[in-house]
Amino acid sequence: MPDGVPDVQLTVENVSNQPIGNITVRNALSRSTNGEWQSAPYHFVMSNTVHPLNYERSPSGLKLFVSTLQNGFPSIKLSSQDDGWGMSADESAYVAKGSRAMFGYSILFAPAIPFFFSGEEFDATFRPLPSESPDILSGADPGKGRLLYGCWLNWKELDQPEHRAMFEDVKKMIAVRKRESEILDVKPEIFRPRLMAVPFEADKKVPRPYIRWSSKGTIVVAANPNTEEDAILKLRIPLDPTGLAGRGPFKVSDLWPGEPPMACAETDLENFTCAAPRDKRAGGGLRVLKIEPASQCNAAASRQREPS
């Protein structure tokens, strides 16, 4: 949508110019009506199973905007008990598979309540229970099931460096989310999240960075799912919509992976270059920056130094 919220856009061509009563979009991969959106008036579709759909007419058809945030308190899942359906024996039913980019960019820093299946946080090896069957009804081939609901965890994997590193990184992401809760807080769907896509250029194919903000500051989240090389990004950080315009100079704190803070002018933010480290390694996959006016930081520091 024009507000910058990263909804999914669908284009439908050769549409009649007749009045539209309602448009329904269904997600063919969803096993329930939770994957359904309608363009009917909001009070009509406001339920637990149907979500609002916005659209714009164009000379050749329609542009449909499928909201990625749902009604109530929005939530988002990484993996669930039903993941693994139809997978081969050499595939893991977990979604992230050690990706810090997916964990942070997709759920832990997004404006939603995150859900993930136990074991995802340390990139557990998928192990089916001895009784789990690929066919949950017949019980044939026990011990060869692929669904997460029928797996078990070997907690001793946390003693292995690669699993422990993933676990510590997820803990660090959660700590950032809690510490910066005034910016990364979750609001009910009736409140539009302060969320915008960030215009950018990159030397690697990466997801579009996004920005979240409040009166306390602004946080930019960029991801790099590449596992072999770091990505260099040039960000044109929006100043007017986030309330940053005219409030420089700024303090830019590196929340991930954790470089020393830097001072920036407004012109620096309009053409800001940074690196997002390669994924699936300790401290990799993301670049998370907090931007706040330097005057605001100095005032806070002065209050801390005042005698009680």
Secondary structure as the mmCIF struct_conf table of DSSP 4:
data_model
#
loop_
_struct_conf.conf_type_id
_struct_conf.id
_struct_conf.beg_label_comp_id
_struct_conf.beg_label_asym_id
_struct_conf.beg_label_seq_id
_struct_conf.end_label_comp_id
_struct_conf.end_label_asym_id
_struct_conf.end_label_seq_id
TURN_TY1_P TURN_TY1_P1 PRO A 2 ASP A 3
HELX_LH_PP_P HELX_LH_PP_P1 ASP A 7 ASP A 7
STRN STRN1 VAL A 8 GLU A 13
BEND BEND1 ASN A 14 ASN A 14
BEND BEND2 ASN A 17 GLN A 18
STRN STRN2 THR A 24 ARG A 26
TURN_TY1_P TURN_TY1_P2 ALA A 28 LEU A 29
BEND BEND3 ARG A 31 SER A 32
HELX_RH_3T_P HELX_RH_3T_P1 THR A 33 GLY A 35
STRN STRN3 GLU A 36 GLN A 38
BEND BEND4 ALA A 40 ALA A 40
HELX_RH_AL_P HELX_RH_AL_P1 TYR A 42 VAL A 45
BEND BEND5 SER A 47 THR A 49
STRN STRN4 VAL A 50 SER A 58
TURN_TY1_P TURN_TY1_P3 PRO A 59 SER A 60
STRN STRN5 GLY A 61 VAL A 66
BEND BEND6 THR A 68 LEU A 69
BEND BEND7 ASN A 71 PHE A 73
STRN STRN6 SER A 75 LYS A 77
BEND BEND8 LEU A 78 LEU A 78
TURN_TY1_P TURN_TY1_P4 GLN A 81 GLY A 86
TURN_TY1_P TURN_TY1_P5 ALA A 89 ASP A 90
BEND BEND9 GLU A 91 GLU A 91
BEND BEND10 ALA A 93 ALA A 93
BEND BEND11 VAL A 95 ALA A 96
TURN_TY1_P TURN_TY1_P6 LYS A 97 GLY A 98
HELX_RH_AL_P HELX_RH_AL_P2 ARG A 100 ALA A 101
HELX_RH_PI_P HELX_RH_PI_P1 MET A 102 LEU A 108
BEND BEND12 PHE A 109 ALA A 112
STRN STRN7 ILE A 113 PHE A 115
TURN_TY1_P TURN_TY1_P7 SER A 118 GLY A 119
HELX_RH_3T_P HELX_RH_3T_P2 GLU A 120 PHE A 122
TURN_TY1_P TURN_TY1_P8 ASP A 123 ASP A 123
HELX_LH_PP_P HELX_LH_PP_P2 ALA A 124 PHE A 126
STRN STRN8 PRO A 128 PRO A 128
TURN_TY1_P TURN_TY1_P9 PRO A 130 SER A 131
BEND BEND13 PRO A 134 ASP A 135
TURN_TY1_P TURN_TY1_P10 ILE A 136 SER A 138
BEND BEND14 ASP A 141 ASP A 141
TURN_TY1_P TURN_TY1_P11 PRO A 142 GLY A 143
HELX_RH_3T_P HELX_RH_3T_P3 LEU A 148 GLY A 150
STRN STRN9 CYS A 151 CYS A 151
HELX_RH_3T_P HELX_RH_3T_P4 TRP A 155 ASP A 159
BEND BEND15 GLN A 160 GLN A 160
HELX_RH_AL_P HELX_RH_AL_P3 PRO A 161 ARG A 179
TURN_TY1_P TURN_TY1_P12 GLU A 180 GLU A 180
HELX_RH_AL_P HELX_RH_AL_P4 SER A 181 LEU A 184
TURN_TY1_P TURN_TY1_P13 GLU A 189 ILE A 190
BEND BEND16 PHE A 191 PHE A 191
HELX_LH_PP_P HELX_LH_PP_P3 ARG A 192 PRO A 193
STRN STRN10 LEU A 195 ALA A 197
STRN STRN11 PHE A 200 ALA A 202
BEND BEND17 ASP A 203 LYS A 204
HELX_LH_PP_P HELX_LH_PP_P4 PRO A 207 PRO A 209
STRN STRN12 TYR A 210 SER A 214
TURN_TY1_P TURN_TY1_P14 SER A 215 LYS A 216
STRN STRN13 GLY A 217 ALA A 223
BEND BEND18 THR A 227 GLU A 229
STRN STRN14 ALA A 231 LEU A 235
TURN_TY1_P TURN_TY1_P15 ASP A 240 GLY A 243
TURN_TY1_P TURN_TY1_P16 ALA A 245 GLY A 246
BEND BEND19 PRO A 249 PRO A 249
STRN STRN15 PHE A 250 TRP A 256
BEND BEND20 PRO A 257 PRO A 257
HELX_LH_PP_P HELX_LH_PP_P5 GLU A 259 PRO A 261
STRN STRN16 MET A 262 CYS A 264
HELX_RH_AL_P HELX_RH_AL_P5 GLU A 266 LEU A 269
TURN_TY1_P TURN_TY1_P17 GLU A 270 ASN A 271
STRN STRN17 PHE A 272 ALA A 276
HELX_LH_PP_P HELX_LH_PP_P6 PRO A 277 ARG A 278
BEND BEND21 ASP A 279 ARG A 281
TURN_TY1_P TURN_TY1_P18 ALA A 282 GLY A 283
BEND BEND22 GLY A 285 GLY A 285
STRN STRN18 LEU A 286 PRO A 293
HELX_RH_AL_P HELX_RH_AL_P6 ALA A 294 ARG A 305
BEND BEND23 GLU A 306 GLU A 306
#
